[in-house]
Amino acid sequence: MSKKEITVRIVPLSGSPVDKKVAFKTGMTVAQALESAGVSPERKDISVQAEPGQELKPGDTVVATDRKVTAGSQVTARERPQGS
C-alpha cells in the first residue's frame, strides 16, 4: 500500500471548482479519500474529478500511478440517487 498525495478537483453544481490535495493509500475508495479531505461523500452536489473529464463516484476504488489517478477496474460504484 503506497501513500500518495493527489489533487482532486471538486466541482460543486453551483460555484467554482475547488482543487484539494488529498492524501490516500492505493486501493482506498473515493469516499475514503473525500472523508480524509474533509468533504462529505454523502453530498449530492459535488462531482469529483481526478483527471480532467473523468468523474469519480464515491464507491469507486482509486488506483494511483506516478502521474495520475484513475478509478480502478474493481469499481463498486453505487448509482447516485436521483433527485434531492
Sequence and secondary structure as in RCSB ss.txt:
>XXXX:A:sequence
MSKKEITVRIVPLSGSPVDKKVAFKTGMTVAQALESAGVSPERKDISVQAEPGQELKPGDTVVATDRKVTAGSQV
TARERPQGS
>XXXX:A:secstr
  EEEEEEEEEESSS  EEEEEEEETT BHHHHHHHTT  TT SSEEEEEETTEEE TT BEEE SS EEE SS 
      S  
